[in-house]
Amino acid sequence: MRIFVTGGAGFIGSALVRHLIRHTGHHVLNFDKLTYAGSLTTVEEVAHSDRYRFVQGDICSAEAVRSAIAEFRPDVITHLAAESHVDRSIDGPGQFVQTNLVGTFVMLSEARHFWSQLDEEAASRFRFHHISTDEVYGSLGESGLFTEDTCYDPRSPYSASKAGSDHLVSAWGHTYGLPVIITNCSNNYGPYHFPEKLIPLFIVRALAGESLPIYGKGDQVRDWLFVDDHVRALQAVFERGAIGRTYNVGGNCEKRNIEVGQAVCAILDRLRPREDGRSYAEQLTHVPDRPGHDKRYAIDASRITRELGWSPAETFESGLNKTVRWYLDNEAWWRPLVERRAAERRGLLS
């Protein structure tokens, strides 16, 4: 198959690109604008493959998207390109509306234009796979899980923009017949995660001897999904998923944020102890909570397990160990990002 990946230089997109080149025979086009969160260093190890190509382009540019699609002629478009950091969406929501809503509209319009000109056999093979987030569902109480039938209730500019993009994709399926599939995932973590996100932020700040910020009491609960497990799910969905279907993808790993910080510190204590012999956990510091911070997310991933046979291979403990070891071994990748103050706190409404 020929897989067109938007955002293929970002965190999840690059993991998908690496996975497809390493473990399948698919041809991959990586279409990425290369913003602050995108870097071709994330795909260096597979860039030599004759099944891989890169095109620098903006999903908001219809001309650039149409040209890339026409030249590559994909069987599948996996749409991962998005602004994704909640705190940044609080500081500057306009960019999230532009990229996540307008960009998705452009992708859908150009996908439809291409698909409508295919012959019957190629058109039946084509899929538009939109990758979204569990944050569109809002906040859970102490119990319960998000299912594919949970009503949308986004609480941040980021989640609102992703909810809107999900609705656009669904509308293009219902109105125009475009063969669409949507996946909504829980919190991803793993190698090449941009260091302003929670787990890599804890790692790089701990190593620098800085405070490790815990929002509020640290009792917000997230379901953690190792990124390599996620991209296996994405492959299963675009290869075997039903048209018009939504699949939730979760790691079955609910953790409070304070537990995540403590777990990172414990691994660092073992793998790279502080020179003074004390625990990194002493650097954990409670800070004012983020505006509109959702209390709990948790995914019911039984549909994708039941229908497509996917389940996560990593526990939180095994995935976190792999992640911390990767950051310790790859300081040359994340150090320049940190030095550009990419890890500073955002979203304070000040």
C-alpha positions as CSV (number, residue, x, y, z in Angstrom):
1,M,0.0,0.0,0.0
2,R,1.0,3.6,-0.5
3,I,0.6,5.5,2.8
4,F,0.5,9.4,2.9
5,V,1.4,10.5,6.4
6,T,0.7,14.1,7.4
7,G,2.8,15.2,10.4
8,G,5.3,12.4,9.8
9,A,8.2,14.3,11.4
10,G,6.3,14.8,14.7
11,F,6.1,12.5,17.6
12,I,3.4,10.0,16.7
13,G,3.8,10.5,13.0
14,S,7.5,9.7,13.0
15,A,6.9,6.6,15.1
16,L,4.3,5.5,12.4
17,V,6.8,6.2,9.6
18,R,9.6,4.3,11.3
19,H,7.2,1.4,12.0
20,L,5.9,1.1,8.5
21,I,9.3,1.2,6.9
22,R,10.8,-1.3,9.4
23,H,8.0,-3.8,9.7
24,T,5.9,-3.6,6.5
25,G,6.3,-3.4,2.7
26,H,4.3,-0.2,2.5
27,H,5.5,2.9,0.7
28,V,5.4,6.0,2.8
29,L,5.2,9.7,2.0
30,N,6.0,11.9,4.9
31,F,4.3,15.3,4.5
32,D,5.3,17.8,7.2
33,K,5.6,21.5,7.6
34,L,8.6,21.1,10.1
35,T,7.3,23.4,12.8
36,Y,8.9,23.7,16.2
37,A,7.7,20.2,17.1
38,G,8.7,18.5,13.8
39,S,12.2,17.4,12.9
40,L,13.6,15.0,10.3
41,T,16.0,13.7,12.9
42,T,13.1,11.6,14.1
43,V,13.1,9.5,10.8
44,E,16.8,9.5,10.0
45,E,17.1,5.8,10.6
46,V,14.7,4.9,7.9
47,A,15.2,7.9,5.5
48,H,17.5,5.8,3.3
49,S,14.8,3.4,2.3
50,D,13.6,3.4,-1.3
51,R,10.1,3.1,0.1
52,Y,10.3,6.4,2.0
53,R,9.9,10.0,0.6
54,F,9.6,13.4,2.3
55,V,7.8,16.5,1.1
56,Q,7.9,19.7,3.2
57,G,4.4,21.2,3.0
58,D,1.6,22.8,5.0
59,I,-1.7,21.0,5.3
60,C,-3.4,24.5,5.1
61,S,-2.1,24.9,1.6
62,A,-4.5,23.3,-0.9
63,E,-2.0,23.7,-3.7
64,A,0.8,21.9,-1.8
65,V,-1.5,19.1,-0.6
66,R,-3.0,18.5,-4.0
67,S,0.4,18.4,-5.7
68,A,1.8,15.9,-3.2
69,I,-1.3,13.7,-3.3
70,A,-1.4,13.7,-7.1
71,E,2.3,12.8,-7.4
72,F,2.3,10.1,-4.7
73,R,-1.2,8.6,-5.4
74,P,-1.9,7.1,-2.0
75,D,-4.1,4.3,-1.0
76,V,-4.4,5.7,2.5
77,I,-4.0,9.2,4.0
78,T,-3.2,9.0,7.7
79,H,-3.8,12.5,9.0
80,L,-1.7,13.2,12.1
81,A,-0.5,16.8,11.5
82,A,-1.9,18.9,14.3
83,E,-1.1,21.5,16.9
84,S,-1.3,19.3,20.0
85,H,-0.1,21.0,23.2
86,V,-2.9,22.2,25.5
87,D,-0.9,24.9,27.2
88,R,0.1,26.4,23.9
89,S,-3.6,26.4,22.8
90,I,-4.4,28.5,25.9
91,D,-1.7,31.0,25.0
92,G,-2.5,31.1,21.3
93,P,-5.8,29.4,20.2
94,G,-5.8,30.9,16.7
95,Q,-3.0,28.6,15.4
96,F,-4.9,25.6,16.7
97,V,-8.1,26.6,14.8
98,Q,-6.0,27.2,11.7
99,T,-4.0,24.0,11.7
100,N,-6.5,21.6,13.3
101,L,-9.7,22.8,11.7
102,V,-8.7,24.6,8.5
103,G,-5.9,22.1,7.8
104,T,-8.3,19.2,8.2
105,F,-10.8,20.8,5.9
106,V,-8.1,21.3,3.3
107,M,-7.0,17.6,3.7
108,L,-10.5,16.4,3.3
109,S,-11.2,18.5,0.3
110,E,-8.1,17.4,-1.5
111,A,-8.6,13.8,-0.5
112,R,-12.1,13.9,-1.9
113,H,-10.9,15.5,-5.2
114,F,-8.3,12.8,-5.6
115,W,-10.6,9.9,-4.6
116,S,-13.4,11.1,-6.9
117,Q,-11.1,10.7,-10.0
118,L,-9.9,7.1,-9.1
119,D,-11.2,4.1,-11.0
120,E,-13.6,1.8,-9.2
121,E,-11.0,-0.6,-7.9
122,A,-8.6,2.1,-6.6
123,A,-11.5,4.1,-5.1
124,S,-12.7,1.0,-3.1
125,R,-9.2,0.6,-1.7
126,F,-8.8,4.3,-0.6
127,R,-9.1,5.4,3.1
128,F,-8.9,8.7,4.9
129,H,-7.7,7.9,8.4
130,H,-8.0,10.8,10.9
131,I,-6.1,10.5,14.2
132,S,-7.6,12.3,17.1
133,T,-7.5,12.4,20.9
134,D,-9.6,11.3,23.9
135,E,-9.6,14.9,25.1
136,V,-12.6,15.6,22.8
137,Y,-14.8,13.7,25.2
138,G,-14.2,16.1,28.1
139,S,-13.6,15.0,31.7
140,L,-14.6,11.8,33.5
141,G,-15.5,11.4,37.1
142,E,-14.0,8.8,39.5
143,S,-15.3,5.9,37.5
144,G,-16.3,5.0,33.9
145,L,-14.5,4.9,30.6
146,F,-14.7,6.8,27.3
147,T,-16.3,4.7,24.6
148,E,-16.8,5.5,20.9
149,D,-20.4,6.5,21.7
150,T,-19.4,9.0,24.5
151,C,-20.7,12.5,23.7
152,Y,-18.2,15.2,22.9
153,D,-17.5,17.8,25.6
154,P,-14.1,19.5,24.8
155,R,-12.8,21.8,27.5
156,S,-9.7,23.5,26.0
157,P,-9.0,25.3,22.8
158,Y,-6.9,22.3,21.7
159,S,-9.6,19.7,22.4
160,A,-12.3,21.9,20.8
161,S,-10.2,22.2,17.6
162,K,-9.7,18.5,17.5
163,A,-13.4,17.8,18.2
164,G,-14.3,20.1,15.3
165,S,-11.9,18.3,13.0
166,D,-13.4,14.9,14.0
167,H,-16.9,16.3,13.1
168,L,-15.6,17.5,9.7
169,V,-14.2,14.1,8.9
170,S,-17.5,12.4,9.9
171,A,-19.4,14.9,7.8
172,W,-17.3,14.3,4.7
173,G,-18.0,10.6,5.1
174,H,-21.8,11.1,5.5
175,T,-22.2,13.9,3.0
176,Y,-19.7,13.0,0.2
177,G,-19.2,9.3,0.8
178,L,-15.5,9.7,1.4
179,P,-14.3,6.5,3.0
180,V,-13.2,7.8,6.4
181,I,-12.1,6.2,9.7
182,I,-11.4,8.0,13.0
183,T,-9.2,6.9,15.9
184,N,-9.2,8.7,19.3
185,C,-6.2,7.8,21.5
186,S,-5.1,8.4,25.1
187,N,-1.9,10.1,26.2
188,N,1.1,8.9,24.2
189,Y,4.6,8.7,25.5
190,G,7.9,7.3,24.2
191,P,11.1,8.2,22.2
192,Y,11.3,11.5,20.4
193,H,8.5,13.1,22.4
194,F,8.9,16.9,22.4
195,P,10.3,17.9,25.8
196,E,7.5,20.3,26.8
197,K,5.2,17.3,27.2
198,L,4.9,15.8,30.7
199,I,7.1,12.7,30.8
200,P,10.1,14.1,28.8
201,L,9.7,17.4,30.6
202,F,10.2,15.5,33.9
203,I,13.2,13.7,32.6
204,V,15.1,16.7,31.1
205,R,14.3,19.0,34.1
206,A,15.3,16.3,36.6
207,L,18.6,15.8,34.9
208,A,19.2,19.6,34.9
209,G,18.5,19.8,38.7
210,E,15.4,21.9,38.1
211,S,12.0,21.7,39.8
212,L,9.5,19.2,38.3
213,P,6.2,21.0,38.1
214,I,3.1,19.1,39.2
215,Y,-0.1,21.0,38.3
216,G,-2.4,21.4,41.4
217,K,-2.5,18.4,43.6
218,G,-1.2,16.1,40.8
219,D,-4.4,14.0,41.1
220,Q,-5.4,14.3,37.4
221,V,-5.7,10.9,35.9
222,R,-4.5,9.9,32.4
223,D,-4.5,6.7,30.5
224,W,-0.9,6.2,29.1
225,L,-0.2,4.6,25.8
226,F,3.3,3.7,24.6
227,V,3.7,5.2,21.1
228,D,4.9,2.0,19.5
229,D,1.7,0.3,20.6
230,H,-0.3,3.2,19.2
231,V,1.2,3.0,15.7
232,R,0.5,-0.7,15.6
233,A,-3.1,0.2,16.3
234,L,-3.1,2.8,13.5
235,Q,-1.8,0.2,11.0
236,A,-4.5,-2.3,12.1
237,V,-7.2,0.4,11.6
238,F,-6.2,1.6,8.1
239,E,-5.5,-1.9,6.9
240,R,-8.6,-3.7,8.3
241,G,-10.9,-1.2,10.0
242,A,-14.5,-0.6,8.8
243,I,-15.3,2.5,6.8
244,G,-17.1,5.1,8.9
245,R,-16.0,3.5,12.1
246,T,-14.4,5.2,15.1
247,Y,-11.9,3.2,17.2
248,N,-10.7,4.3,20.7
249,V,-7.0,3.4,21.4
250,G,-5.8,3.2,25.0
251,G,-3.1,1.7,27.0
252,N,-5.1,0.4,29.9
253,C,-2.6,2.3,32.1
254,E,-4.4,4.9,34.3
255,K,-2.0,6.9,36.4
256,R,-2.3,10.1,38.4
257,N,0.2,12.8,37.3
258,I,2.0,12.7,40.7
259,E,2.4,8.9,40.2
260,V,4.0,9.6,36.8
261,G,6.4,12.0,38.2
262,Q,7.4,9.7,41.1
263,A,7.8,6.8,38.6
264,V,10.2,8.8,36.4
265,C,12.2,9.9,39.4
266,A,12.5,6.3,40.7
267,I,13.8,5.1,37.3
268,L,16.3,8.0,37.1
269,D,17.4,7.2,40.7
270,R,18.3,3.7,39.5
271,L,19.8,4.5,36.1
272,R,21.5,7.8,36.8
273,P,21.6,8.7,40.5
274,R,22.1,12.2,41.6
275,E,25.6,13.1,42.7
276,D,24.4,14.0,46.2
277,G,22.8,10.6,46.6
278,R,19.3,12.0,47.1
279,S,16.2,11.2,45.2
280,Y,15.0,13.1,42.1
281,A,11.6,13.0,43.8
282,E,12.8,15.9,46.0
283,Q,12.5,18.1,42.9
284,L,8.8,17.5,42.5
285,T,7.1,20.8,43.0
286,H,3.3,21.6,43.1
287,V,2.4,24.7,40.9
288,P,-0.9,26.4,40.1
289,D,-3.1,24.2,38.1
290,R,-3.8,24.8,34.4
291,P,-7.1,26.6,33.5
292,G,-9.8,24.2,32.7
293,H,-7.6,21.1,33.5
294,D,-9.7,18.0,32.9
295,K,-9.7,15.7,35.9
296,R,-9.7,12.2,34.4
297,Y,-9.4,10.5,31.0
298,A,-9.7,6.7,30.6
299,I,-10.3,4.8,27.4
300,D,-12.4,1.7,26.7
301,A,-10.4,0.1,23.8
302,S,-12.5,-3.1,23.7
303,R,-13.8,-2.4,20.2
304,I,-10.4,-2.3,18.5
305,T,-9.4,-5.4,20.5
306,R,-12.6,-7.3,19.6
307,E,-12.8,-6.3,15.9
308,L,-9.1,-5.9,14.9
309,G,-7.2,-8.0,17.4
310,W,-5.1,-5.2,18.7
311,S,-4.0,-4.8,22.3
312,P,-1.1,-2.9,23.9
313,A,2.1,-4.9,24.4
314,E,3.7,-2.5,26.9
315,T,2.7,-2.0,30.5
316,F,3.3,1.5,31.9
317,E,6.3,0.3,33.8
318,S,8.0,-1.4,30.8
319,G,7.2,1.5,28.4
320,L,8.4,4.1,30.9
321,N,11.7,2.3,31.5
322,K,12.2,2.2,27.7
323,T,11.4,5.9,27.4
324,V,13.7,7.1,30.2
325,R,16.6,4.9,28.9
326,W,16.1,6.4,25.4
327,Y,16.3,10.0,26.8
328,L,19.4,9.1,28.7
329,D,21.0,7.7,25.6
330,N,19.9,10.4,23.2
331,E,20.7,13.7,24.9
332,A,22.1,15.0,21.6
333,W,18.6,14.9,20.2
334,W,16.7,16.7,23.0
335,R,19.4,19.1,24.4
336,P,19.2,21.6,21.5
337,L,15.4,21.8,21.9
338,V,15.7,22.5,25.6
339,E,18.3,25.1,25.0
340,R,15.8,27.0,22.8
341,R,13.6,27.1,25.9
342,A,11.1,24.8,24.4
343,A,10.3,23.3,27.8
344,E,9.2,26.5,29.5
345,R,5.8,26.6,31.2
346,R,2.9,27.9,29.1
347,G,-0.8,28.4,29.5
348,L,-0.9,30.5,32.6
349,L,-3.4,33.2,31.3
350,S,-0.9,35.9,32.2
